[in-house]
C-alpha cells in the first residue's frame, strides 16, 4: 500500500471577513467577544425544577458540543433549583428571566454564569437596572440584554407600529445605555426576530452603534428543516461579515439538534475547526452506483468520529475522481467497482459491494494515526453530511 502523509495544513483556514472588534466579557469559564471563538448555545426543555433531568440534558448538550446552556426560571421553585444546576453543570449556565425581576437577583445569588433579561416584559425593569448591575458586578455575573420582536416595550412598539429593525435596535441601545450609566459593561445583546431579513438588518444596524458582543438568533425559527434553513441563512449573512459572538439555533426539535446545526454552520464558514465531513454528489443520470445508499451507510459507519476528515462519496467518472482526489479520503465509483483515494492517491480498487467497508476501515485507520499523533481519542461526536 502507498504511504500517504496525513499531516494537517499549518496555515489557519481562510474566512470571509475578520471578526468585528468587540469588548470582551466572560460567561463563566467561556470568553465571549472578538478575542474568543464564537460559542454555541442551546436551552434545556426539561422543567428546571427537575434537577436530575435538567442536568442529564445539559450533559447530553455538552457531549454534542454545546458551550453555554440556558435554563428557564419562571417560578420560585425554578429559582430554588438554580444553585445545584449551576454548580453541577459541566458548562456555564444562563438563567432565563421573564416578568419577575426578583428572579434576576435569585439567579445571580445562585451562582449562574449569566442572566438573560428581556426588558420588554419585566415590570419596571429600567427602575431596577442600578441594583441589577451592582449585584451582577459583585458576583462576577454577566448579562444578556435580549430584545425580542414579540416583547418590545409598549412605548417603542407604539412609536414604530411593529418590530422593525429600528425598533429592536432602539430598545437594545437604550437598555445598554442604562447599564453603562451605572458602570456595568459585562453584557452582550441580542435583537431577535422570526424573519431572517429583519433580523439581519437589525444586527447590522446594532453592530454600527457600539462595540457590544452580540448573540445571534432567529427566534421561533420553526421545525427542524425550516428553522435550520432560516438560521443558516441569517447567521451566514452576518457571520460572513464578522458579526456575531455567540449563536443559538432555535428549533422546534430536541436541543441537541440545535447544537449540531450551530456547530455545522460555524464549521462551514471555517469559524470552528472542521470535524468529519462527508461530501457526496446529488446523483444524476450519469451515476453508476446508488450514491444515496452509499453516503448514508458511510455516514452511519463513521458516526462518532470527530477528526478533521473530509470523505468524498462520488458516483460517476465525470466529477468523481477529481472530488475524491481533493478529499482526505474518497471513492470514485463506476462499472461495478470503486477507486479508493487517500490524499489524492489511489490506494486500491475494490468491488462495489466492498466500497462502504473499505472506506470505513481506511477512515478508522487514518483516525487512529491522527489520534496517536495528537494523543487524543478521535471518536467522540457525530459526523455531518454536506451534500455537494
N, C-alpha and C positions, 0 to 999 in steps of 0.2 A: 504493500500500500504506500502511496505517495505521502511523504511527510509534509505537513502544511503548518505554517506558523499561525498561531491563534492570538497573537498579541493584539491588544486593543490600541486604537489610534491615540496618540499622546495629546493632540490638539483638542480643545473643547469643541463640541458640535456647534454649528452656526445657528444663530437665532435671527428672527426677522427684525427685531429692534431691541435696543438696550432697555433695561428696566427704567421706568420713571423713578426719579430720585424722591424718596420719601423720608420722613422721620422714622426712627426705629423704636419699636415697642416690644414688650415681652408678654406672651400669653403662657404663663407658667414657664416651662423649660423651652418653649418654642419661640424663636425670634420671628418677628413679623415686620416687614419693610423691605426696602430695596437692597439691603445688605444681606438678606437671608433668602433661602429658596422659597418659592411660592408653596404655601401649605394647603392641604386638602382637608375639608371639614365635612362632618355629617351631623345628624341629630338622632338621638335614640327615639324609638317608637314605643318603648315599654313605659308603663306607669313608673314615674320616678320613685314613688313610694315602695315599689317592689325592688328593693335594693339588689337582691341577687340576680334577678332577671336583667336589670339595667347594667350591672357590672359584667354579666355574661355577654350582653350585646356590645358593650364597649370593647371587651376582649376580642370579639369577632371583627369589629371595625378596625381595631389596632392591627390584627393579623392581616387585614386586607389593605393596609397602607394608609389608614386614617391618621392624621397628625393631631387634630383637635376635635373634641366632641362636645356637642351642646345637649343639655338636658332641660326639659320643661319644668318650670316651677310655678304652677298656677295656684297652689294652696299651701297652707301652713304645714300639712303633712309632708308635702314635697320638700319644703324648706328644711324640715327636720331630717330628711334623708340625705341632704347635700353633704354634710361633713364626712360621712362614711364613704360616699361615692367619690368625692373629691380626693380623699386620702388614698383610696384603694385603686383608683383608675390608673392604668399604665400611661395614659396620655392626658394632657391638660383638659379640664372640664370647664365649660362655659355654662353659666346659669341663664336660662331664657326667661326674662321677666316681662309680663304684661299686666297692666291695670293696677296692680298693688305695689306702690313704691316701697312698702316695708320689706318686701321680699328682696329688693336690691341690697338692702343693708344685711339681711339674713344671709344672702349668698356670699357677700364679702366676708362676713364673720365666719362662715362655714369653710373658708379656705379655697373657694373656687378660683381658678386661674384668671377668669374674666367674667364679666356680666354683660349680657346683651340687653339693652334697653330700647324700647320703641317710644320715643317721646310723645308720639301722636295719640297713644292710648293709655298713658299713665297719668292719672289725675294730678293736676298742679305740678307736673314734673319740673318745669322751669324754676319753680319756687324752691325746689329741693336740690338743685344742682350743686350748690355750695357744700351741703352736708354730704352728698354722694361723693363728690370729688375728694373731700377730706378723708372720708372713710376708705375710699379706694387707694388713695395715696398712702395712708397709714399702713395698709395691709399689702401694698405692692400688687394691687389688683388692676388689671386693665379693663377698659370699657369698649364695647362696640355700640356706636350710635346707629341703630338700624331703622332707617326710614323706609316704609313700605307704601306702595301705591294704595293699598286698601285701608290705611290707617293714618292718613295725613291729619295734621292739626286742623280743626274746623276753620280757623281764620285763613290759612293758606289755601285750603280747598275752596273756600268761598271766593278768594281773590282770583284763582286761576280756572275755576269751574270744574276741573278734573285733575288727575295726577299727571300733569305734563312733566317733561324733564326739568323745566324751570322751577316748577313747584317742589319737586323732590329735592333739588339742589338747594333751593332757598331754605327749606326746612333743615336740611343737614348742616348747612353753613351756619345757620342761626344757633343750633344746638351746640355745634363745635365752638362757637364764639363764647358761649356761656361757660363751658368747661375751661377754656383758655383764660377767660376773665378771672377765674379763680386759681390760676396757676397749674391747672391739670392738663397734661398733654399726652398721657398714655392711653390714647384711644384710636381706634380705626373706625371707618364709616362705611356703611352700605346704603345704596339707594335702589332698592329692588322694585322691579315691575314684571308683570307676566308677559309683556310684549317685548321681545328682544330689541326691536328698533328703538322704542322709548328708553329701555334700559341702557343700551349702548350710548345713546345721546346724553343721558343723564350722567353716566360715569365720565364720559369725555368732558362734559362741562365741569363736573366736580373736580376732575384732575387739574383743571386750569385754575381753580380757586385757592388751592393750598397744597401743602406737602403731606397731607394725612395719608397713612396707609389705607388702602381700600380693599374691602371684602366684596367679591363679585358674587352675584346670584341672580338668576331668573326665578322669581318667586312663583309658586304654583305652576311650575312648568308643565305638569301633566303626567300621564302614564309614561312608562319607560321609553318607548320608541319616540314619542313626540317630545318628551322632556329632554331626552338625550340630544335630539336634533336642535331644539331651541337653545339649550345650554351651550352646545358645541359651537353653534353659530355666533352667539353673543360673546362667549368667552374668547373664541378665536379672534373676533374683531378687535377686542380690547387687549388681550394678551399679546397679539402680534404687534401692537403699538407700544408695548411695555407697560400697559396699565393693568394693575391688579396685583395684590399681595397675598390674599387668601381666596379660596373659592369653595362654594358648596353647590353641587348639582342637586336641585330639588326635584325628586321623582316620586310619583305615586308607586313606589316599589320598595322592597327591603333596603335599609340603609347601606348595606354592603354594596349594592348595585350602584349607589351614588358614588362610592369611593372608587369602584372600578372605572366608571366613566370619567370621573375627575382626574384620576391618575393617567388614563389614556389620553385625555385632552392635553395634559401637560407634556407627556412623553411625545406626542405627535408634533409639538412645537419645540421640542428639544429643551423644554423648561424643567424637565425631570429626567434623570437617566433612563434610557430605554431598557426595557426588560425583553422578554420573549415576544417577538412579533412574527406573525405568520402572514406572508404575502402570497395571495392566491389569485389567479386570474378569474374573471367573472364567468368564464366559459363562453363558448360560441360554437358555431358550426364547424370550426377547424379542430375542436378538441377531439382527441382520440382516446381519452380516458374520462372517467367520472370525477371531475375536479371537485364537485361539491362534497362527495363522499370522502375523497382523499383528504381534503382540507379539514373536514370535521373529525376524521379519525386521527390525523396527526395532532390536531389541537387537543383532543381528548387524551391522547397518549402522552402529551407533554405537559399536561395540567400539573401545576405546582412548581414549574421551573421559573426562576427569576433571573437567570443570566442574560446579559445583553446580546441576544442571539436572534438574527433575522433568518427565518426559514422560508424559502420560496417553494410553493407547490404549483407547478405550471403544467398546462395540459396539452400544449401543441408545440410545433417546431418553429413557429413564427417569432414569438417573443420569449418562449420558454428558455432556451439556452442562455440568452442574454440576461434575463432576470435571475436565473439560477446562479450565473457567474457573479452577479452583483451582490447576492446574499452571502451570509456566512455559511449557510448550508442550504442545499436546494435540490430539486429534481426537475428535469425536463423530460416529459413523458411523450410517448408516441410509439406506434407499431407494437403495442403489447409489452413494452419494456420502459425502463426509466434510467436516465443517466444521473447518477448522484454526484453533485458538486460540493466540494468543501473549499471555501475561499477562492472560488473561480477555477478550481482544477477538478477534472473528472477523476473520481477515485474508484468507481466501479459502475457497471451496468447490471441491473437486476430485472427479473420479470416483473410485470405489473403487480402480480399478487404479493410481491415482497417489498414494494415501494414503502409502504407505511412502516413496517417493522424495521426496515433498513434506516429510514430517516430517524426514527425514534432511537435506535441503537447509536447512530452517529451523534445525535444531539446529546444523548446521555454521556457519551464518551467525551465530547467537547466540554460539556458542563463539568464533568469530573476533573478534567485537566485544568479548566479555568478556576474551579473551586479550590483545587490544590495550590494553584499559583497564588490565589488571593487568601488562602487559609480560611475560606468561608464555605457554608453549605449553600449550594446553588439551587436547591429545590425547596421553595418556601411558599410562593403565592400561586397565582393562576395566569396562564398565557392569555394574550389578547390577539384576536384575529383582525387584521386590517385587510379588506378586500380591495385589490388594485383594479 
